[in-house]
Amino acid sequence: MTLWRRLVGDRPIVTRLVLAVALTMTAVLLIAGAFVFWRVGYALNRQLDQDLDAYQQVVQRAIATGATPPTDTPGQSYQVYDPQGRVIAGNAKARLADQDALVQAAAGTEVREDVGNLLPTTDHPYKVVVAPVDAPRGTVVVASAISKNKHDEALRELLLQLAIADLATLIAASLVGYGTARAALNPVERYRLAAENADGAPLLPVATGKDDEVTRLGHTFNALLERIRQANERERQFLADASHELRSPLALMRTELEVALLRPRGDAETTTAFESLRSQVERLITLSNALLDLEELRASGEAPHDPVDVDQLLIDVTRRFDAQANAEGRRLETLTPTGLSIGGNQHWLDLALANLVSNALRYGEGTICVTATGTHGRIRLAVSDDGPGFPAEFVDQAFDRFTRADSSRTTRGTGLGLALVQAVAEAHGGTATITGPQVALDLPTPAPSST
């Protein structure tokens, strides 16, 4: 199991399945091939032994009667040895029996030997049987041999054919396994992608009339997606309703407080209380407006591609904050190439940049620089200041709703500004990023719509 884990590691399921099929088929093919090779080799050896026994009988009968054994059959040869081991007759060019075999045969023991290798190949391989024979002139030792050339060639050819067949079968099985695994897991991948985009994904096209594991998983995902969609719809409706319901009474409260503060009062404590109450009402109004803006963005989806003059956009945004910046001893700068334009929604882009400038005034330091640059079909709108920027541990969650760098929440703010900036960027098909004290919208530049 440990070896298997090392082999597959963290590879995809399809790869693991193909590896499992390939390794299993390799083992099966090796075992089957070895069995076939052994059975064929056994049959060929038995036939060779039968041929050798028949030839030995012919040779021994001829030697026993003083006749000459037949030599007209290719692949068959013999030799006759005297008691001293000298060859006294025979048609073999090379010596067939070694001294040990001759000694054992002279003692009355029949000796059988295989000479030569299947792999690597050997010239003139043969099988020999050495036995004593009573000849008319005394006992001699006779070696009868039969060639193994055809036998070994047949086994080598069988080995080659098995290797080719096994390799072809292994490749075919791996391809079939890969195709089957991909076909089985493709719906699972579609379900995974749907789960990643569960907020706006349609229901999965689950096959009807099936009841396998993947189909049941698809039905489960569809039920999950439907519950998520309903929950999101309820959340959107709640936020929209709550924001609308809050806006009117809050606006009325603010007006009444402003009127009350205009009247002269001698009680400083009462005046301070009214000022504090007005500040809290302003904060609630800002929160409800931000929630409404976010829900409008989510409901509208992709932004329209109306032509927007980027230079004028930056001027309009910074002009609204000039008085506040001057009052705080800060400076606002804009930097944009002349004639730069983008297709998008001017109100949303204005809203995003205004949030960033407001944040820079509230939390940043020194000069605030609002810039726009265009390269390679994209436009980058950025707001930066001379401050230290966001804490490193806050950057990853900065665009989440209701998150603030000041976890104690002692500073002003709703925690929705950066979430709104990201929503605007995504509505335009772009992204929002944070780099030190700079927050930027990286947007594509689609052609403006003709309407």
C-alpha positions in Angstrom: 0.0 0.0 0.0 2.9 2.4 0.8 4.5 1.7 -2.6 1.2 2.3 -4.3 0.8 5.6 -2.5 4.3 6.7 -3.5 3.5 5.7 -7.1 0.2 7.5 -7.5 0.9 10.4 -5.0 -1.6 13.2 -5.5 -2.3 12.4 -9.1 -5.9 12.9 -10.5 -8.3 10.0 -10.1 -8.2 9.3 -13.9 -4.5 8.9 -13.8 -4.7 6.6 -10.7 -7.4 4.5 -12.4 -5.3 4.1 -15.6 -2.2 3.2 -13.5 -4.3 0.6 -11.7 -5.6 -0.9 -14.9 -2.1 -0.8 -16.5 -0.4 -2.5 -13.5 -3.1 -5.1 -13.2 -3.1 -5.9 -16.9 0.7 -6.1 -16.8 0.6 -8.6 -14.0 -2.2 -10.6 -15.7 -0.4 -10.6 -19.1 2.9 -11.6 -17.6 1.3 -14.5 -15.7 -0.7 -15.6 -18.7 2.3 -15.2 -21.0 4.6 -17.2 -18.7 2.0 -20.0 -18.5 1.6 -20.1 -22.3 5.4 -20.1 -22.8 5.8 -22.9 -20.2 3.0 -25.0 -21.8 4.4 -24.6 -25.3 8.0 -25.2 -24.2 6.8 -28.3 -22.3 5.1 -29.7 -25.4 8.1 -29.0 -27.6 10.5 -30.6 -25.1 8.4 -33.7 -24.8 8.2 -34.0 -28.6 12.0 -33.5 -28.8 12.6 -36.2 -26.2 10.4 -38.6 -28.1 12.3 -37.9 -31.3 15.6 -38.3 -29.4 14.5 -41.6 -27.9 13.4 -43.0 -31.3 16.7 -42.0 -32.8 18.7 -43.4 -29.9 16.9 -46.8 -30.4 17.8 -46.8 -34.1 21.5 -46.0 -33.4 21.8 -48.5 -30.6 20.3 -51.3 -32.6 22.6 -50.6 -35.5 25.7 -50.5 -33.2 24.6 -53.6 -31.4 24.4 -55.5 -34.7 27.6 -54.1 -36.2 25.7 -52.0 -38.8 26.2 -48.3 -39.5 23.4 -46.0 -38.2 21.5 -43.9 -40.8 22.9 -40.4 -41.3 20.5 -39.0 -43.9 18.2 -37.2 -41.5 19.2 -33.5 -40.9 19.7 -32.5 -37.3 20.5 -36.0 -36.1 24.0 -37.2 -35.2 25.8 -39.8 -33.2 29.3 -40.8 -31.9 30.7 -44.1 -30.6 33.4 -44.0 -27.9 35.8 -46.8 -26.8 36.6 -47.4 -23.1 39.3 -44.8 -23.2 36.8 -42.1 -24.4 38.1 -41.9 -27.9 35.7 -41.3 -30.8 35.8 -44.5 -33.0 32.7 -43.8 -35.2 30.1 -41.2 -35.8 28.9 -38.3 -38.1 29.1 -35.4 -35.6 31.7 -32.8 -36.3 32.1 -31.8 -32.7 32.4 -34.0 -29.6 28.9 -34.7 -28.3 29.7 -36.0 -24.8 32.1 -34.7 -22.2 34.3 -36.9 -20.0 32.0 -37.0 -17.0 29.1 -38.2 -19.2 31.3 -40.9 -20.6 32.4 -42.1 -17.2 28.8 -42.3 -15.9 27.7 -44.1 -19.1 30.6 -46.6 -18.9 29.4 -47.4 -15.3 26.0 -48.3 -16.7 24.1 -45.0 -16.2 22.2 -43.3 -19.0 23.0 -39.6 -19.1 20.9 -36.9 -20.8 22.2 -33.4 -21.4 20.9 -30.1 -22.9 23.7 -28.2 -24.7 23.3 -24.5 -25.6 21.0 -21.6 -24.4 17.7 -20.3 -25.6 18.8 -16.7 -24.8 21.3 -15.6 -25.6 21.4 -17.7 -28.7 24.0 -20.5 -29.1 25.3 -22.0 -32.3 24.3 -25.6 -32.8 22.3 -26.3 -29.7 21.4 -30.0 -29.2 20.0 -32.5 -26.8 22.1 -35.7 -26.3 21.6 -39.1 -24.5 24.7 -41.1 -23.6 24.4 -44.8 -22.8 26.5 -48.0 -23.0 25.8 -50.5 -25.8 27.1 -54.1 -26.2 28.6 -54.2 -29.6 30.1 -57.3 -31.4 33.6 -56.2 -30.4 32.8 -55.3 -26.8 31.0 -52.7 -24.8 31.1 -49.1 -26.2 29.5 -45.8 -25.2 27.1 -44.3 -27.8 26.0 -40.6 -27.8 22.9 -40.0 -29.8 22.0 -36.3 -30.4 19.3 -34.3 -32.0 19.4 -30.6 -32.9 17.4 -28.0 -30.9 17.6 -25.3 -33.6 14.0 -25.5 -34.6 12.9 -26.1 -31.0 14.7 -22.9 -29.8 13.7 -20.8 -32.8 10.0 -21.7 -32.1 10.3 -20.7 -28.5 12.1 -17.4 -29.4 9.4 -16.6 -31.9 6.7 -17.4 -29.4 8.4 -15.1 -26.9 8.5 -12.2 -29.4 4.9 -12.7 -30.4 3.8 -12.8 -26.7 5.7 -9.6 -26.0 4.1 -7.8 -29.0 0.6 -9.1 -28.1 1.1 -8.2 -24.4 2.3 -4.7 -25.3 -0.6 -4.1 -27.7 -3.1 -5.4 -25.2 -1.6 -3.3 -22.4 -1.8 -0.1 -24.5 -5.4 -0.9 -25.7 -6.5 -1.7 -22.1 -4.9 1.5 -20.8 -6.7 3.6 -23.5 -10.0 1.9 -22.9 -9.5 2.4 -19.1 -8.6 6.1 -19.7 -11.7 6.6 -21.9 -14.0 4.8 -19.5 -12.6 6.7 -16.5 -12.9 10.1 -18.3 -16.5 9.3 -19.4 -17.4 8.2 -15.9 -15.8 11.2 -14.2 -16.7 14.0 -16.7 -20.1 14.5 -15.0 -18.3 14.7 -11.6 -16.1 17.5 -13.0 -19.1 19.3 -14.3 -20.7 19.1 -10.9 -17.5 20.4 -9.3 -17.4 23.4 -11.6 -21.1 24.0 -10.9 -20.4 23.9 -7.2 -17.6 26.5 -7.6 -20.1 28.9 -9.3 -23.1 27.8 -7.2 -24.4 31.3 -6.8 -25.5 31.7 -10.4 -25.1 28.3 -11.9 -28.1 26.7 -13.6 -29.2 23.2 -12.5 -27.1 20.4 -13.8 -28.2 18.5 -16.9 -28.6 15.2 -15.1 -29.5 12.2 -17.3 -32.9 10.8 -16.8 -33.8 7.1 -16.7 -30.5 6.3 -14.8 -29.9 5.4 -11.2 -26.2 5.0 -11.0 -23.8 6.6 -8.5 -23.0 9.6 -10.7 -26.6 10.3 -11.5 -27.6 10.2 -7.9 -24.7 12.6 -7.1 -26.1 14.9 -9.8 -29.5 14.9 -8.3 -28.0 15.7 -4.9 -26.0 18.6 -6.3 -29.1 19.9 -8.0 -31.0 19.9 -4.7 -28.0 21.6 -3.1 -27.8 24.2 -5.8 -31.5 24.9 -5.5 -31.2 25.4 -1.7 -28.2 27.7 -2.2 -30.1 29.7 -4.8 -33.1 30.0 -2.6 -31.0 31.0 0.4 -29.1 33.7 -1.7 -32.4 35.0 -3.0 -33.8 35.3 0.5 -30.6 37.0 1.6 -30.7 39.5 -1.3 -34.4 40.2 -0.7 -33.8 40.7 3.0 -30.9 43.1 2.4 -32.8 45.0 -0.2 -36.0 45.3 1.8 -34.1 46.2 5.0 -32.1 48.9 3.2 -35.2 50.4 1.6 -37.1 50.3 4.9 -34.2 51.9 6.7 -33.5 54.6 4.2 -36.7 56.7 4.7 -36.9 56.8 8.5 -33.2 57.4 8.7 -33.4 60.3 6.3 -36.3 61.7 8.3 -34.4 61.3 11.6 -31.4 63.1 10.1 -33.6 66.0 8.9 -35.2 66.4 12.3 -31.9 66.3 14.1 -30.5 69.0 11.8 -33.5 71.2 12.4 -33.2 70.6 16.1 -29.5 71.6 16.1 -30.3 74.8 14.3 -32.4 76.0 17.2 -30.4 77.7 20.0 -30.0 75.6 23.1 -28.3 76.5 26.4 -27.7 72.9 27.4 -24.3 71.9 26.0 -24.9 68.3 27.0 -28.1 68.1 25.0 -26.3 69.6 22.0 -23.5 67.0 22.3 -26.1 64.2 22.5 -27.8 65.5 19.3 -24.5 65.7 17.5 -23.6 62.2 18.5 -27.0 60.9 17.4 -26.7 62.7 14.1 -23.3 61.0 13.5 -24.8 57.6 14.2 -27.7 58.2 11.9 -25.2 59.3 9.1 -23.4 56.0 9.7 -26.6 54.0 9.3 -27.5 55.9 6.2 -24.1 55.1 4.7 -24.5 51.5 5.6 -27.9 51.2 4.0 -26.7 53.0 0.9 -23.7 50.7 0.6 -25.9 47.6 1.0 -28.3 48.8 -1.7 -25.4 49.5 -4.1 -24.0 46.0 -3.5 -27.4 44.4 -4.1 -27.9 46.5 -7.3 -24.5 45.3 -8.6 -25.3 41.6 -7.8 -28.7 41.9 -9.4 -27.5 43.7 -12.5 -24.7 41.2 -13.3 -22.3 42.4 -16.1 -21.9 46.1 -16.5 -23.0 47.8 -19.8 -20.3 48.9 -22.1 -21.1 52.5 -22.4 -18.2 54.8 -23.2 -16.6 56.4 -20.2 -14.0 59.2 -20.4 -11.4 58.0 -17.8 -9.8 61.5 -17.5 -13.1 63.1 -16.7 -14.0 60.3 -14.4 -10.9 60.9 -12.2 -11.5 64.6 -12.2 -15.1 64.3 -11.1 -14.2 61.9 -8.3 -11.3 64.0 -6.9 -13.2 67.3 -7.2 -15.8 66.0 -4.7 -13.1 65.4 -2.1 -10.9 68.5 -2.6 -12.5 70.5 0.2 -12.2 67.6 2.7 -8.5 67.0 1.7 -7.6 70.7 2.0 -9.3 70.9 5.4 -7.2 68.0 6.6 -4.0 69.4 5.1 -3.9 66.6 2.5 -3.3 66.8 -1.3 -5.2 65.0 -4.1 -3.4 64.3 -7.4 -4.7 62.7 -10.6 -2.5 61.2 -13.4 -4.1 59.8 -16.5 -3.1 59.7 -20.3 -5.2 62.1 -22.4 -8.0 60.4 -24.4 -8.1 57.2 -22.4 -11.6 55.7 -22.3 -13.3 52.5 -21.2 -16.5 50.7 -21.9 -18.4 50.4 -18.6 -20.9 51.9 -16.2 -19.8 55.4 -15.1 -21.9 55.4 -12.0 -20.4 52.2 -10.7 -16.8 53.2 -11.6 -17.3 56.6 -9.9 -18.7 54.8 -6.8 -15.7 52.5 -6.6 -13.1 55.2 -7.0 -15.0 57.4 -4.5 -14.9 54.6 -1.9 -11.1 54.3 -2.4 -10.4 58.0 -2.1 -12.7 58.2 1.0 -10.7 55.3 2.5 -7.4 57.0 1.7 -8.6 60.2 3.4 -9.9 58.3 6.4 -7.1 55.8 7.0 -4.1 56.9 4.9 -1.4 59.6 5.1 0.1 62.3 2.9 -0.7 62.8 -0.7 -3.4 60.8 -2.3 -2.7 59.8 -6.0 -5.5 58.7 -8.3 -4.0 57.2 -11.5 -5.2 55.5 -14.7 -2.9 53.5 -17.1 -3.7 51.5 -20.2 -1.6 48.7 -21.6 -2.3 45.6 -23.7 -6.1 46.0 -23.9 -6.5 46.7 -20.1 -7.0 49.7 -17.9 -5.7 50.0 -14.4 -7.5 52.5 -12.1 -5.5 52.9 -8.8 -5.7 55.0 -5.6 -2.6 55.2 -3.3 -1.3 57.4 -0.5 1.9 57.8 1.5 0.8 55.6 4.4 2.0 52.2 5.3 -0.9 50.4 3.7 -3.0 47.6 4.9 -1.7 45.1 7.5 -0.3 42.0 5.8 -2.7 39.7 7.7 -5.7 41.7 6.5 -5.0 41.7 2.8 -6.5 38.2 2.1 -9.8 39.1 3.6 -9.9 42.8 2.8 -12.6 42.4 0.1 -15.0 40.4 2.3 -18.1 42.1 3.5 -18.0 43.7 6.9 -14.3 43.1 7.4 -12.1 46.0 8.7 -8.4 46.3 9.4 -9.4 47.8 12.7 -10.8 44.6 14.4 -11.8 46.6 17.4 -14.1 48.7 15.1 -13.3 51.9 17.0 -12.8 53.8 13.7 -15.6 55.0 11.4 -16.6 52.8 8.4 -19.0 50.1 7.4 -16.6 47.4 6.2 -18.4 47.4 2.8 -16.3 49.8 0.8 -13.7 47.3 -0.5 -16.4 44.7 -1.1 -18.2 47.2 -3.3 -14.9 48.0 -5.2 -14.4 44.3 -5.9 -18.1 43.9 -7.0 -17.6 46.8 -9.5 -14.4 45.3 -10.8 -16.0 41.9 -11.3 -19.1 43.4 -12.9 -16.7 44.9 -15.5 -14.9 41.5 -16.0 -11.9 42.6 -14.0 -10.2 42.2 -10.6 -9.4 44.3 -7.6 -6.0 44.0 -6.0 -4.1 45.5 -3.0 -0.4 46.2 -3.1 0.9 48.0 -0.1 -1.0 51.3 0.3 -2.4 51.0 -3.3 -5.8 49.5 -4.2 -6.4 49.0 -8.0 -9.1 47.9 -10.4 -7.6 46.0 -13.3 -10.2 46.1 -16.0 -10.4 44.9 -19.6 -11.3 47.4 -22.3 -14.3 46.0 -24.3 -15.6 48.1 -27.1 -18.3 50.5 -26.0 -21.9 49.5 -26.9 -23.5 51.3 -29.7 -26.7 52.0 -27.7 
